[in-house]
């Protein structure tokens, strides 16, 4: 079934999904369902669609710029973890106990308190009980968690799939209607081309049609030198310049929603690129590692490495079936958010202003 016919076949189910989502939002708007707010500043990052809009890199961007000025915690659902309820990350944490993205953040931000709870309101209560002097809580993928009344909301939308041109699940990828964007304080168009032209920026702004209290920002991803996932076993390091000079064969292994941007980036650096792709948040099995080993052995070069995302690396650290002989060859490709059109300082300032103004009330 081609894509257009599939869309038509799924359209009735999308109408039902949208109807249910609209009723749910209406019940919150009319106070039939109640949202809970807190006197500690809370910043929520999320999207209207399923799939990868870059929530984790943008959450890391926020944490990196606010953690040194405010005592900060990060709260997530902990998707696909093997635990339930509230879990505070500690030295025994892993992707299995708190989820891959929170574990990634836990490893990168030792000064930030990291916790998971599928019930965000309960999670915030527990955090405040444990750390009453918290000045900021950052939450990812909580835009639809309306039992929480966030203090400040950042809505992300993919440049290649703006929510204004999308449709409800399952025919499209929207989890709620486009009007849900009205709850956002800021809208960020993510994964933009780095050379996005001002005229294209203006066209997108007109398409999104922000409300008077909203502002639209534009961001892209910048990749950095690969980092060994198991540094204690690695005998050779690789920089981006070294990749370009020596052009090793690369096996790109991903378990994320949108690996295309990483694939496109690596194509400019290496001549041989083989991809093994799994679904988002994929839990690697023994058979998966056998497949990875087969693809590794089939690479037509002795000069070869494996490159994964940081999120995938978070799931690999404690994998018992990962062949020991491959560990020294696995590198994570760090990703960083870069704001276009000199918007970075303004974006950071708006977040800091919100936290400062609302911290005075505590």
HUFENRA-V421357 format. One record per residue. RES is the residue in three letters. SS is DSSP state (@ for helix, = for strand, . for the rest). Layout:
RES_SS + RES_SS
//
This chain:
UNK_. + UNK_. + UNK_@ + UNK_@ + UNK_@ + UNK_@ + UNK_@ + UNK_@ + UNK_@ + UNK_@ + UNK_@ + UNK_@ + UNK_@ + UNK_@ + UNK_@ + UNK_@ + UNK_@ + UNK_@ + UNK_@ + UNK_@ + UNK_@ + UNK_@ + UNK_@ + UNK_@ + UNK_@ + UNK_@ + UNK_@ + UNK_@ + UNK_@ + UNK_. + UNK_. + UNK_. + UNK_. + UNK_. + UNK_. + UNK_= + UNK_. + UNK_. + UNK_. + UNK_. + UNK_= + UNK_= + UNK_= + UNK_= + UNK_= + UNK_= + UNK_= + UNK_. + UNK_= + UNK_. + UNK_. + UNK_. + UNK_. + UNK_. + UNK_@ + UNK_@ + UNK_@ + UNK_@ + UNK_@ + UNK_@ + UNK_@ + UNK_@ + UNK_@ + UNK_@ + UNK_@ + UNK_@ + UNK_. + UNK_. + UNK_. + UNK_. + UNK_. + UNK_= + UNK_= + UNK_= + UNK_= + UNK_= + UNK_. + UNK_. + UNK_. + UNK_. + UNK_. + UNK_. + UNK_. + UNK_. + UNK_. + UNK_. + UNK_= + UNK_= + UNK_. + UNK_. + UNK_. + UNK_. + UNK_. + UNK_. + UNK_@ + UNK_@ + UNK_@ + UNK_@ + UNK_. + UNK_@ + UNK_@ + UNK_@ + UNK_@ + UNK_@ + UNK_@ + UNK_@ + UNK_@ + UNK_@ + UNK_. + UNK_. + UNK_. + UNK_. + UNK_= + UNK_= + UNK_= + UNK_= + UNK_. + UNK_. + UNK_. + UNK_@ + UNK_@ + UNK_@ + UNK_@ + UNK_@ + UNK_@ + UNK_@ + UNK_@ + UNK_@ + UNK_@ + UNK_@ + UNK_. + UNK_. + UNK_. + UNK_. + UNK_. + UNK_= + UNK_= + UNK_= + UNK_= + UNK_= + UNK_. + UNK_. + UNK_. + UNK_. + UNK_. + UNK_. + UNK_. + UNK_= + UNK_. + UNK_. + UNK_. + UNK_= + UNK_= + UNK_= + UNK_= + UNK_= + UNK_= + UNK_= + UNK_. + UNK_. + UNK_= + UNK_. + UNK_@ + UNK_@ + UNK_@ + UNK_. + UNK_. + UNK_= + UNK_. + UNK_. + UNK_. + UNK_. + UNK_. + UNK_= + UNK_. + UNK_. + UNK_. + UNK_@ + UNK_@ + UNK_@ + UNK_@ + UNK_@ + UNK_@ + UNK_. + UNK_. + UNK_= + UNK_= + UNK_= + UNK_= + UNK_= + UNK_. + UNK_. + UNK_. + UNK_. + UNK_. + UNK_. + UNK_. + UNK_@ + UNK_@ + UNK_@ + UNK_@ + UNK_@ + UNK_@ + UNK_@ + UNK_@ + UNK_@ + UNK_@ + UNK_@ + UNK_. + UNK_. + UNK_. + UNK_. + UNK_. + UNK_. + UNK_= + UNK_= + UNK_= + UNK_= + UNK_= + UNK_= + UNK_= + UNK_= + UNK_= + UNK_. + UNK_. + UNK_. + UNK_= + UNK_= + UNK_. + UNK_. + UNK_. + UNK_. + UNK_. + UNK_. + UNK_. + UNK_. + UNK_. + UNK_. + UNK_. + UNK_@ + UNK_@ + UNK_@ + UNK_@ + UNK_@ + UNK_@ + UNK_@ + UNK_. + UNK_. + UNK_= + UNK_= + UNK_= + UNK_= + UNK_= + UNK_= + UNK_. + UNK_. + UNK_. + UNK_. + UNK_. + UNK_@ + UNK_@ + UNK_@ + UNK_@ + UNK_@ + UNK_@ + UNK_@ + UNK_@ + UNK_. + UNK_. + UNK_. + UNK_. + UNK_. + UNK_= + UNK_= + UNK_= + UNK_= + UNK_= + UNK_. + UNK_. + UNK_. + UNK_. + UNK_. + UNK_. + UNK_. + UNK_. + UNK_@ + UNK_@ + UNK_@ + UNK_@ + UNK_@ + UNK_@ + UNK_@ + UNK_@ + UNK_@ + UNK_@ + UNK_@ + UNK_@ + UNK_@ + UNK_. + UNK_. + UNK_. + UNK_. + UNK_. + UNK_= + UNK_= + UNK_= + UNK_= + UNK_= + UNK_= + UNK_@ + UNK_@ + UNK_@ + UNK_@ + UNK_@ + UNK_@ + UNK_@ + UNK_. + UNK_. + UNK_. + UNK_. + UNK_. + UNK_. + UNK_. + UNK_@ + UNK_@ + UNK_@ + UNK_@ + UNK_. + UNK_. + UNK_= + UNK_= + UNK_= + UNK_= + UNK_. + UNK_= + UNK_= + UNK_= + UNK_= + UNK_= + UNK_. + UNK_. + UNK_. + UNK_. + UNK_@ + UNK_@ + UNK_@ + UNK_@ + UNK_@ + UNK_@ + UNK_@ + UNK_@ + UNK_@ + UNK_@ + UNK_@ + UNK_@ + UNK_@ + UNK_@ + UNK_@ + UNK_@ + UNK_. + UNK_. + UNK_.
//
